[in-house]
């Protein structure tokens, strides 16, 4: 018996120092983590690990899975603005496939307001730069939604608040990649608004000057250096590369984002469009057919806007590459149906589809139909659009051909 007791005593005697050493190690690791993160929840390894899984689920349009994780974070950190901000961001991504969809607007605003309220409380008590970061981000998203809805006064007020807190957050260098996202957007879109929204130019006097090229460079840096905002930066870069006709960059970014988040309909259609713009016919065809297949099976996020893109591209190839009038007509009419379904008949793809039908009618010597399609484009399409110019020319040719036929 004594022998056994001595063995037990020896066992615990050997083990306890190990436990004590291990406890010291964990204590030191915890202290090191607190020192590294400076008490900022965003910078803690644990939260970054937990949030990464959920954020990736969100960008991949697996919303129920993402929502469970975000709500778990909300239970774990009830007074922190992060969970509400992420839940609000998820509402935005539900809007992204079709930004005319206003179903999720109220919930987005509600979550962002809750995030701001919690951040304000922390900021008032501690002037914590992390709280300022969240206020800048939440106001930024509110401004983003208000601008999409053309609520310019609300958008301007939200933007001013976002810039105010962004300025304060700059004092905290550890947030620099995340803060650069806001700077990059501001630097680029200052000029975009100036060029494309003349009625808003007087409002720009309220804001500091900007640098467009620097804005693009900043967003590119954020897209590979930031932790929380890198995918948002890629989302905006896809749009900016399109606006600036940077087709090769757009293609590379679209391919990467779509392959990273294969169930994201926005990245999917951006990839298809970029492949089309770069002349990758087989790749674009395959991507567009897959988009239409996913719409048919009602995969989340796949709807008429993506259908409009895919149908037009397939119609274009059917008409100009394969010379298949039947397929071209089917896809162009499908594009027009998706466009009407999403109330987007002011889009270029819609009028290009009508013009495509006019060309088919002309080639089949159905000149009356060609004239009617051309007139439809001329009556309603933007007079500065290439479709309007081409319709005017084709109308003249169709009328001449009709007279000769008679």
C-alpha positions in Angstrom: 0.0 0.0 0.0 2.8 2.4 1.0 4.5 1.5 -2.3 1.4 2.5 -4.3 1.1 5.7 -2.3 4.7 6.6 -2.9 4.1 6.0 -6.7 1.1 8.3 -6.6 3.0 10.9 -4.6 5.9 10.7 -7.1 3.4 11.0 -10.0 1.9 14.2 -8.6 5.3 15.5 -7.6 6.4 15.2 -11.2 3.2 16.5 -12.7 2.5 19.5 -10.5 5.5 21.5 -11.6 4.4 20.9 -15.1 1.0 22.2 -14.4 2.4 25.2 -12.6 4.8 25.8 -15.5 1.9 25.5 -18.0 -0.2 27.9 -16.0 2.6 30.4 -16.0 3.0 29.9 -19.8 -0.7 30.6 -20.4 -0.6 33.6 -18.1 2.4 35.0 -20.1 0.7 34.2 -23.4 -2.5 36.0 -22.2 -0.5 39.0 -21.1 1.4 39.0 -24.4 -1.9 38.9 -26.3 -3.3 41.8 -24.3 -0.2 43.8 -25.0 -0.3 42.9 -28.7 -3.9 43.8 -29.1 -3.7 46.8 -26.7 -7.1 45.8 -25.4 -8.7 46.1 -28.8 -11.2 43.3 -29.6 -10.6 43.6 -33.3 -6.9 42.8 -32.9 -7.2 39.8 -30.7 -6.2 36.5 -32.3 -9.3 34.7 -30.8 -11.8 37.1 -32.3 -10.0 37.3 -35.6 -10.1 33.5 -35.8 -13.8 33.3 -34.8 -14.8 36.2 -37.1 -12.8 34.9 -40.1 -14.9 31.8 -40.5 -18.2 33.7 -40.2 -17.1 36.5 -42.5 -16.0 34.0 -45.2 -19.4 32.3 -44.8 -21.1 35.7 -45.4 -19.1 36.5 -48.5 -19.8 33.0 -49.8 -23.6 33.8 -49.3 -24.0 31.1 -46.6 -26.0 33.6 -44.6 -27.6 31.2 -42.0 -24.2 29.9 -41.0 -22.7 33.4 -40.8 -25.6 34.7 -38.8 -25.2 32.0 -36.2 -21.6 32.9 -35.7 -22.3 36.6 -35.6 -25.1 36.1 -33.0 -22.6 33.9 -31.0 -20.2 36.9 -31.0 -23.1 39.1 -29.9 -23.8 36.9 -26.9 -20.1 36.7 -26.1 -19.4 40.4 -26.5 -22.9 42.0 -25.9 -21.5 45.6 -25.4 -19.1 45.6 -28.3 -20.1 47.2 -31.7 -18.4 44.4 -33.8 -21.3 41.8 -33.9 -23.9 44.4 -34.8 -21.7 45.8 -37.5 -21.1 42.4 -39.0 -24.8 41.6 -38.9 -25.4 45.0 -40.7 -22.7 44.2 -43.3 -24.5 40.9 -44.0 -27.7 42.8 -44.8 -25.7 44.8 -47.3 -24.4 41.7 -49.0 -28.0 40.5 -49.3 -28.6 43.7 -51.3 -25.5 43.5 -53.5 -26.8 41.1 -56.2 -29.5 43.6 -57.0 -29.0 47.0 -55.4 -32.5 48.1 -56.3 -33.8 45.6 -53.7 -34.9 47.6 -50.6 -36.1 44.7 -48.6 -33.0 44.7 -46.3 -32.6 48.4 -45.9 -34.3 48.8 -42.5 -32.4 46.0 -40.9 -29.1 47.3 -42.3 -29.7 50.8 -40.8 -30.9 49.2 -37.5 -27.8 47.1 -37.0 -25.5 50.0 -38.0 -27.3 52.3 -35.5 -26.9 49.7 -32.8 -23.2 49.4 -33.6 -22.8 53.2 -33.5 -24.7 53.4 -30.2 -22.4 50.8 -28.6 -19.3 52.4 -30.1 -20.3 55.9 -28.9 -20.6 54.6 -25.3 -17.1 53.1 -25.4 -15.7 56.2 -27.1 -17.3 58.6 -24.6 -15.9 56.7 -21.7 -12.4 55.9 -23.0 -11.9 57.6 -26.4 -10.9 54.2 -27.6 -9.7 54.3 -31.3 -11.4 51.0 -32.0 -14.7 52.6 -31.1 -14.0 55.5 -33.5 -13.1 52.9 -36.2 -16.5 51.3 -35.8 -18.3 54.6 -35.9 -16.5 55.6 -39.1 -17.3 52.2 -40.7 -21.0 52.1 -39.6 -21.6 55.7 -40.7 -19.8 54.8 -44.0 -22.1 52.0 -44.7 -25.2 54.1 -43.9 -23.9 56.7 -46.3 -23.3 54.0 -48.9 -26.9 52.8 -48.7 -28.4 56.4 -48.6 -26.3 57.2 -51.7 -27.6 54.1 -53.5 -31.1 55.3 -52.7 -30.3 58.8 -53.8 -31.0 60.2 -50.3 -28.2 62.8 -50.8 -28.7 64.8 -47.7 -28.6 61.7 -45.4 -25.6 60.4 -47.4 -23.7 63.6 -47.0 -24.3 63.7 -43.2 -23.3 60.1 -42.8 -20.2 60.7 -44.9 -19.2 63.7 -42.7 -19.6 61.7 -39.6 -17.6 58.8 -41.1 -14.7 61.2 -42.0 -14.7 62.8 -38.6 -14.2 59.4 -36.8 -11.8 58.2 -39.5 -9.6 61.2 -38.8 -9.4 60.4 -35.1 -8.7 56.7 -35.7 -5.6 57.6 -37.7 -3.8 58.1 -34.5 -3.8 54.4 -33.9 -1.3 52.9 -36.3 -2.3 49.3 -35.8 -5.5 50.0 -37.7 -3.7 51.6 -40.7 -4.6 48.9 -43.3 -8.3 49.0 -42.3 -8.4 52.8 -42.2 -6.7 53.0 -45.6 -9.9 51.4 -47.0 -11.9 54.6 -46.1 -9.2 56.8 -47.4 -9.0 55.0 -50.6 -12.7 55.1 -51.2 -12.8 58.8 -50.4 -9.9 59.7 -52.7 -11.3 57.8 -55.7 -15.0 58.6 -55.3 -14.5 62.3 -54.7 -13.5 62.6 -58.4 -16.1 60.1 -59.5 -18.9 62.1 -58.0 -17.4 65.3 -59.4 -17.3 63.9 -62.9 -20.6 62.0 -62.9 -23.0 64.0 -60.6 -22.8 67.7 -61.4 -25.7 68.5 -59.1 -23.6 67.3 -56.1 -20.5 69.3 -56.9 -21.4 72.1 -54.6 -21.5 69.6 -51.7 -17.9 68.6 -52.4 -16.8 72.0 -51.0 -17.7 70.6 -47.6 -15.0 68.0 -47.9 -11.2 68.1 -48.2 -9.5 67.6 -51.6 -8.6 64.1 -52.8 -6.2 62.2 -55.0 -7.8 59.7 -57.5 -4.7 57.7 -58.3 -3.7 57.5 -54.7 -7.2 56.2 -53.9 -6.8 53.3 -56.3 -3.3 52.5 -54.9 -4.7 52.6 -51.4 -7.5 50.2 -52.1 -5.1 47.8 -53.9 -2.9 47.8 -50.8 -5.9 47.2 -48.5 -7.0 44.3 -50.8 -4.0 42.2 -49.7 -2.9 43.8 -46.4 -6.0 44.4 -44.4 -7.8 41.8 -42.3 -11.4 42.9 -42.0 -11.8 45.1 -45.1 -9.8 43.3 -47.8 -12.8 41.7 -49.5 -14.7 45.0 -49.4 -11.7 46.7 -51.1 -11.8 44.0 -53.8 -15.5 44.5 -54.3 -14.9 48.2 -55.0 -11.8 47.6 -57.1 -13.9 45.4 -59.4 -16.2 48.4 -60.0 -13.3 50.9 -60.3 -11.3 48.7 -62.7 -14.5 48.5 -64.9 -15.0 52.3 -64.8 -11.4 53.0 -65.6 -11.2 50.3 -68.4 -8.5 48.4 -66.5 -9.8 45.1 -68.0 -6.8 42.9 -67.3 -6.8 43.9 -63.6 -10.5 43.5 -63.4 -10.2 40.0 -64.8 -7.5 38.9 -62.4 -9.4 40.3 -59.4 -12.8 38.9 -60.5 -11.3 35.4 -61.1 -9.6 35.4 -57.7 -12.6 36.6 -55.8 -15.0 34.2 -57.5 -12.8 31.2 -57.0 -12.3 32.3 -53.3 -16.1 32.6 -52.8 -17.6 30.3 -55.4 -21.2 30.8 -54.2 -21.1 34.6 -54.4 -23.3 35.7 -57.3 -21.8 39.2 -57.6 -18.2 37.9 -57.9 -19.5 35.1 -60.2 -21.0 37.6 -62.7 -18.1 40.0 -62.4 -15.8 37.1 -63.4 -18.1 36.3 -66.4 -18.2 39.9 -67.5 -14.4 40.3 -67.2 -13.9 37.1 -69.2 -16.2 38.5 -71.8 -14.5 41.9 -71.9 -11.1 40.1 -72.3 -12.3 38.0 -75.1 -12.2 34.6 -73.2 -15.1 33.2 -75.1 -15.2 29.6 -73.8 -14.6 30.7 -70.2 -17.3 33.4 -70.3 -19.7 31.0 -72.0 -19.2 28.4 -69.3 -19.6 30.9 -66.5 -22.7 32.4 -67.9 -24.4 29.1 -68.4 -23.6 28.2 -64.8 -25.1 31.5 -63.7 -28.4 30.7 -65.5 -28.4 27.2 -64.1 -28.1 28.5 -60.6 -30.9 31.0 -61.2 -33.1 28.1 -62.3 -32.5 26.1 -59.1 -33.1 29.3 -57.0 -29.6 29.3 -55.4 -29.4 32.1 -52.9 -28.4 35.5 -54.4 -28.8 34.4 -58.0 -31.6 36.4 -59.6 -32.5 38.6 -62.5 -29.6 41.0 -62.4 -27.1 38.2 -62.8 -29.4 36.7 -65.4 -29.3 39.9 -67.4 -25.5 39.8 -67.6 -25.3 36.1 -68.5 -28.2 36.1 -71.0 -26.8 39.1 -72.9 -23.3 37.7 -73.1 -24.6 34.4 -74.4 -26.8 36.2 -76.9 -23.9 38.2 -78.1 -21.8 35.1 -78.7 -24.7 33.3 -80.4 -25.2 36.2 -82.8 -21.7 37.4 -83.6 -19.6 34.2 -83.0 -21.8 31.2 -83.7 -24.2 33.0 -86.2 -27.0 31.2 -84.5 -30.1 33.5 -84.8 -32.4 31.2 -82.9 -30.1 31.0 -79.8 -29.4 34.7 -80.0 -33.0 35.7 -80.1 -33.7 33.3 -77.2 -31.0 34.8 -75.0 -31.7 38.4 -75.9 -35.4 38.0 -75.1 -34.3 36.3 -71.8 -32.1 39.2 -71.0 -35.0 41.6 -71.6 -37.3 39.5 -69.4 -34.8 39.5 -66.6 -34.3 43.3 -67.0 -38.0 44.0 -66.7 -38.2 41.6 -63.7 -35.6 43.7 -61.9 -37.0 47.1 -63.1 -33.7 47.9 -64.8 -34.8 48.8 -68.4 -32.4 51.8 -68.3 -29.4 49.4 -68.4 -27.1 49.1 -71.4 -27.6 45.4 -71.7 -31.3 45.8 -72.1 -31.0 48.2 -75.1 -28.1 46.2 -76.5 -30.5 43.2 -76.5 -33.2 45.1 -78.3 -30.6 46.3 -80.8 -29.5 42.6 -81.2 -33.0 41.6 -82.1 -33.1 44.5 -84.6 -29.9 43.2 -86.2 -31.3 39.7 -86.5 -34.5 41.0 -88.0 -32.5 43.0 -90.5 -30.4 40.0 -91.5 -33.5 37.8 -91.9 -35.0 40.6 -94.1 -37.8 41.3 -91.6 -37.3 45.0 -92.1 -40.6 46.1 -90.4 -39.5 44.4 -87.2 -36.0 45.8 -87.5 -37.5 49.3 -87.8 -39.7 48.8 -84.8 -36.9 47.6 -82.6 -34.6 50.5 -83.7 -37.4 53.0 -82.9 -37.8 51.5 -79.5 -34.1 52.0 -78.8 -34.1 55.6 -80.1 -37.2 56.6 -78.1 -36.0 55.4 -74.7 -32.3 54.7 -74.6 -29.8 57.3 -73.5 -29.0 59.5 -76.4 -25.3 59.5 -75.5 -25.2 55.7 -75.5 -23.5 53.6 -78.2 -26.8 51.7 -78.6 -28.6 54.9 -79.5 -26.0 55.7 -82.2 -26.0 52.2 -83.6 -29.8 52.1 -83.7 -30.0 55.4 -85.6 -27.6 54.0 -88.3 -29.4 50.6 -88.5 -32.8 52.3 -88.7 -31.7 54.2 -91.8 -30.3 51.0 -93.4 -33.5 49.1 -92.5 -35.7 51.7 -94.1 -33.6 51.8 -97.3 -33.7 47.9 -97.5 -37.5 47.9 -97.0 -38.0 50.4 -99.8 -35.9 48.3 -102.2 -37.7 45.2 -101.2 -41.1 46.8 -102.0 
